[in-house]
Amino acid sequence: MRPPEGVSGVVFFDRPGVAVLTWDVASRAVCIEWEGWANPTEFAELLEAGLGAVIERRSTRWLGDCRHMRAIQQSDQEWMVQSWFPRMLAAGLRRMAAVIPKSGLAKMNLEDVMLRVPGTKLDVAYFASVAEARTWLNGPSTITPTGLKAIQVT
């Protein structure tokens, strides 16, 4: 198991070609680096591992490096919104930094899911790089609405 570039700490999930989920000591966040597409079983295993990591580390932060994320199936999107996000919020997640996907469809899927997160205390922001996301995670909470449409990815 290998941590993603620039990330140190414990590895909670590692499926080559899908994603790596680690504890990022520097930002005190659960960090997911997407490597491609996940079938429904892999998707659920990965996000459940993330929930377990948030609980184990008592983390309030999540860093999603979504640059290489692929489209998310509709059924997986529904499961995230209806089951996973409510449990993550109950576990204490309060800040989520996402590095924008290169895939236009994955970007739309991510935006759609985030717009449907139930009544939220979640501070979410979108970035072009992992370094920017880490800097934001380590800063003060803003609880300012942000959107993917405001970010231009080159």
N, C-alpha and C positions, 0 to 999 in steps of 0.2 A: 504494500500500500504506500502511495506517495502523496504527500500534500501538494496542492496546486502551487504554482509559482508564486513566491512572495508570502506564502501562508505557512505558519508554524503551528505545531500542536497535534492533538489527537485526531485520528481519522475514524469517523463513525460509519462511513459508507464509501465504497470504492468499486465502481463498475466501469471498466474501460469502455470508452465510447458513449457512455451515458452521463455519469457525473461523479464527482468526488465531494464528500461532505466532511468538513474538518472544523476544529475549534481554532479560531484565529486569536492567538494570545494578544497581539498588538491592539486589535479593536475590541477585544472581549466579546466576540460575536461568533455565532455559528455561521460558517461560510460554505456556500455551495458553488462549485464551479461546474457548470453544464458543459458537457463535451459533445452532445448530440441529442438524439431522440430517445425517449424512454417509452417502452410499452406500458400498458396499464399496471401490470404487476411491479415492474421496476419503478414506475412513477410513485406508486403508493409506498413501496419499501423505502425509497429515498426520502420522501417527505415524512414518513413515520419515524425514520432514523433522525431526521431533523427535529421533530417534536421531542423525541427522547433526549437529544443533545441539549435542547433548550431547557428541559426539565432538569437533567443531570447537572448542567453547568449554571443553573439558575440565571440564564441569560435573558436579557431584554432586547438583544440585538441580533439581526440577521443580515448577512451580506450575500446577495445573489449575483454571481458573475454569470449573466445570462447571454453573453456575447455569442456563444455557440449553441444555445438552446434552439430546439426545433419546435414546430407546432405542437400544441397541447390538445389532445383529443377533447371533444365537447364533454364526454362523460367524466374525464379527469378534471376538467374545469369545474363542473358542477360539484364533484366530490370535494375539491379544494374549498370552494365557497361555502358549502353547506356543512362540511364535517371538519376538515383540517384547520381552516382559519379560526373558527370558534374555539377549538381546543388549543391552538397556539396562543390566542389572546388570553384565554383562561390560564395558560401556563405562565403568562407574564411577558410575552413578546410586546414591545412598545415601539421599536424603531426598525425599519426595514429599508436597506439601501439596495437598489437594483442597478446593475450595469446593463444597459440597453442591448437587446438582441440585435444581431446583424440581419437576421431574417425578418422581413416585413410581416409575415404571417405570425411568427412567434411574438413579435412586438405587439401586434394587435391582440393576440391571445392574452398576453401579460396585462395589457391595459384593461381589457375586458374583465379579467378576474379581479384586478385591484379595484375597479370601479364598483364591484359587487360585494366587496368585503363588508360583512355586517357591521352595523353601528360601531364605530371604531374609536379606539384610543390609540390607533396605530399611526405613527409618524413615518410617512413614506416619501422617498425621494429617488430620482433617477439620474444616472450619471453615464458619462462616456468612458470612464476608466475606473479600475479597481482602486487606484490611489485616491481619486476624488471621493469615491464611496467611503473608504476608510476614514478619510479626513472628516467627512460629514458625520459618520457614526460616532466619532470621538468628540464631536462638538456638542453644543447645547441643543436640546430638543426644540423644534420649531412648530410642530403640528400645523404646518402650512400646506394647503392642498397643492399638489404638483401634478403634472401630466406628462406623459411621454411625448405628446405633440409639441411641447415647448423645446425639446432637445433635438438638435440636428446632429446626426451621426454621419461621419464621413467615411 
